[in-house]
Amino acid sequence: MSDHEQMSAALPPADRRVANRSRSRTRVRYGEGHLIVCDNLVKIYKVAELEVVALQGLDLLVEESEMLAIVGASGSGKSTLLNILGGLDVPSAGRAVVAGHDLGQLSGRERTRYRRSAIGFVWQQTARNLLPYLDAVQNVELPLLLDGVGGGERRQRATELLERVGLADRAHHRPQALSGGEQQRVAIAVALANKPRLLLADEPTGELDTTTSEEIFELLRRLNSELGTTIVIVTHDPLVSEQVQRTVAIRDGRTSSETLRRSQQAETGEHEMVAEEFAVLDRAGRLQLPRAHVEALGLERRVRLRLEHDHITIRPDVPHSQPEGGDADG
């Protein structure tokens, strides 16, 4: 009998099951089979004499062909994460792997090649997406031109993409002749020109009205389904969670919660969308409780934990002589 087996046999049955499950998980490399793997990701910026920790051990897994949103308040770390995933910045510690590229190990030239071949960008500011002196089809052709694609193939690919985004009849209009929504549609076509594995969208509807925003999200969902391109949308707007199946919230440089949307059959027989929020447990065992829960129970500094059969009870740290407050199951 091995040392692990001897130790396991000495444990109570419940703890033995936990230990066995823990060992079985360690046999599989973290993130194996995922397009994006962020493992204990850290990013530190130095401003004058101060060090600002933007990411504090963030973990994130994204599957191939998934479409999700990353939300968070200003300063939460979501833009830093976007820049790292897009090859615009490098992590200070931890791992960020996208489509097999270990982003912390790439040289400057390799990062440029990575951005041109594996990543598509859609920015909030249309001026950052499109060149004003080129028309729509020329803007879509530009990434292909830089990649050495021949003229006939360039024009065919650009024309097909403009058709997909519903702008075939606007192909020869320059950006200033297009509406904001049309400009973002062209930007999406530009981002898809080189057939990237991952499309990153930074507040893609931040400057659009509600109706146009919904149309853009409907387009992104359709392209995600038809092309299988993985799409990650970074935004401060929590309502974006209604547009995607998974929303990851970042707080203080770590993933704090995930909201999953799924379809279920109501009592009337009709299908309805149901959203359920989960707290995220990272690989170090850290858990961020929702602020509303913390404030409701008056939790601070330390709490009491109790392992139950199928859950953990969290209680405020109060003297035994006082009645304890409510509990939160995790």
N, C-alpha and C positions, 0 to 999 in steps of 0.2 A: 504494500500500500504506500502511495507517495505521501510526501509531507502535507501537500494540499488536501489529500483525501483524509489523512489522519486528523488534521485540524478541523475539517468539515464535519467529520463524524462526532467530534467532541461538542459541537454546537447544538443548541436546541433546534427542533425541526424547522421553525419559522425562519430563524437566522440562517440555518443551513441552506434553505431555498434561496434566500437573498444572496448568500455568498456564491452559490453555484451559478445564479443568473449573472452576477457581476463578473465572474471568471469567463463565462461563455461570451460575454460582450467584448472582453478585451482581446479575444482571438481574432476579431474582425477589425481591420484598420479603420480608424475613425473617418467617416465621410466616404468610404469606398462606394463607388458607383454614383456619386453625386457630381453635378457639373460645377458647383461652387462649394468649397470647403473652407471655412474660417475657423481656425483652431487656436483659442487663447490669443486672439489678435490684439496687439497693443500698438498705439501710435502716440508718440510724444512730440510736441512742437516746442521749440525754444523761442520765446519772445523776450527780447532784451536779456535780463538775468533770470527770467522766470521760465519754468517748464510747465507746459499745459498738457495734461493727459487727455487726449480726445477719445481714445478707445482703451478700455481697461479690461482686457481679457475677453473679448467678444467671441462667442461661438455662433456659427450659422451654417446650415446645410440647405442647399437648394438643388432640387432634382432637375434633370434634363427636361426641357419643354414645359417647365412650370412658369406660371405668371403670378407674381406676388408683389405686394407693396411693403416698403419699409417706411415707417412713420416715426416721428419724434419731434420734440420741441427744438427750437433753435439752441444749438450748443450741445445737443444730445450725442452727436457723433455720426449721424447718418450721412452727412456730406463727406466726411472723412472716409467713411466706408465706401461710398460711391467712387471717390477718387482712387482708392486703393484697388478696388475691383476693376476699374477702368484703366489701370496702369499709369495713372497720372501722378501717383504718389507711391511710396514704398512703406511697408510696415516697419515699426521699430523693433518688434518682437512678435513671436507667434508665427503662424502660417496662414497664407491666403493662396489657395489653389483654384484656378479657373480653367476648365477644359484641359486639365493636365499641365498647365503652366504654373509653376511655383513662383508667384509674383515677387517674393522677397529675394529670389536668386537671379532674376533677369538683369542683364546689362542694359544700359540706356538704349542701345540699338535694338536689342531683343524686345524691350518694352514697346518701342515704336512699331516693330513688326507685329507684335501681339495686338496693339490697338488697331492696326490696319486690317488684320485678318480675322480676329476672334471677337471683336467688340464693335457694337454700333452705339452711337450716342444720340440722344434727343434732349436738347437743353430747353429750359424755360424761355430764354430770350431767343426770339427767332433770328436776330442778327448774328447769333452765335452758330446757328444751324445752316444758314444759307448765304451765299455770296450775292449781293444785290445786283451785280452787273451780269449775272448769268440767269437764263430763264430756268423753268422748273426741270426740264429734261436735262439741261446742261449741268445743273446742280447735282442731279442724281448720277450723271455720268462721271463726275469729277473723281470720286473715290476709285472708280474702275480705271480711269485714265492714269492715276497715280500708281495703280497696281500693274500697269502695262497691258491692260486688256485692249484688244483691237477695236477699231472704230465701229464696225458693223455689230459686233457682239455687245459693245457698250450701249449703243443705241437701242438694240433689242431688249436688253436687260432693263434699261431705264424706262422704256416704254411700257414693258410688262408691269413694273413696279408702280408706275403712275396709274395704270389701269386698276391694279389691286387696291390702291388707296382712293379710287374714285375720281381721279383728276386727269384722265386721258385727254379731255377737251381743254385743259388748262396748261398743257405741256409747254407751250411757247410763251407763257406769261412770266414776267419777272416778279420777284417777291412783292414789290410795292403795288402790283396790280392784283394781288391775292389777299383774301381776308385772313384774319389771324388763324382760323381753323384750317384754311387751305394751306397756309404756310407750314403749320405743324404736320399736316398730311404729307407734304413734300419732304419735310425733315425726317419723317418716319421712313419714307422711301429711300432717302439718302442713307439713313442708318442701316438699312437692309441691303444696300447695293452689293456689298462684298460677301453676302451670305454669312453673317456672323453667327456664332453659337449663342452669344449673349447680347441682348439689347438693354442698355441702361437709359432710363428716362428720368431726368431731374426736373421735378415739378412740371411735367409736360402740359398741364392744363392751367397753370398758375395765372396766366394772363387771358384766359378765355371765359366766356359766360357759361352758365350752367348747362344750357342745351348743347352748346358746342363741345363742352367738356365730356358730356355723356356720349356724344358721337365719336369723339376721339378714343374713349375707352372701349366702346363697342368695336371700333376698328382694330385696336390693339388685341382685344380678345379674339377677334376673327383671324388676325394674322398669326397669333400664337397657336390657334387650332390648326390652321391650314399649313403653315410653314414649320411648325414645331420649334420655333425660336424661343429660347428662354427669355423672359422679360422681367426685369426688376425695376419697379417704379419707386423713386425716393420722393417723399413729400412730407410736409408738416400737417397736411389735412387729414384728420382721422376718418372723414367721410369716404375717403378713397377705398376703405375696407369693404364698402358696399359694391365695389366694382371688380374685386378679385376674390379668389377662393381662399387665399392665405395672406394675412397681414402680420408683419413682425414689427413690434414696437421696440424702440431703443430708448433707454434712459440711462444717463450718466455713463455712456460709453459701453454699455452691455445690452444684450437683448433681454427685455424684461417680460414680454408677454407675446402670445400669438393668438390671433383671432381666425378661426376656421369657419368658412361658410359652406353649407351643404344643403342639398334639396331633400325634403322629406314630404311624405304624403300626409295631408291634414285629415281631420275627421270627415270633412266634406268630400274627400276624395281628390281634391285639387293638390297640386304640388306647391310648396312654399319654401322659401329660402330661410334657413335658420343659422344664426351666427352664435358661436360659442367661444369664449375667451379662456385661454389657458396661461398660467404662469410658466415661465421657462426655467428649467433646471439645467445649469451649464455643467460642463464636464468636471468642474471642481466641486460640484455639489452646491453652488451658490444659487439662491432663489431670491428674486426681488418681489416682495409682496406689494400689491397695489396700494397706492397712497391712501385711497379711501378706506381700505381695510385697516391699515396701520392707525389712521386717525380715529376710526370708529372704536377701536379697542384700546386706544392709548398706548400702543406699543412703542417702546424706546429702549435703546442700548442693548438689552438682552431679553430673551423670551424663554419660556419653558416649552420643551418639546416632549411629546410622548408618542412612542411608536405603538399604534394599534394594529389589529389584524390586517386591515387593508388601507390604512391611511395614517397620517401623522396629525396629531392635535397640537396646535400652537396657542399658548396662553400667555397673558402678560406676566411679567415677573413681579408678583405681589407677595408680601409676607404671608406665611401660612395661617396666621391668625385672622387675616382678612378674607372675605369671600372673593373668589376669583371671578374675573369678568367673563365675557363670552369667549368662544373659541373659534378658530378658523381652521378648516380642514384643508390639507395640502396633499 
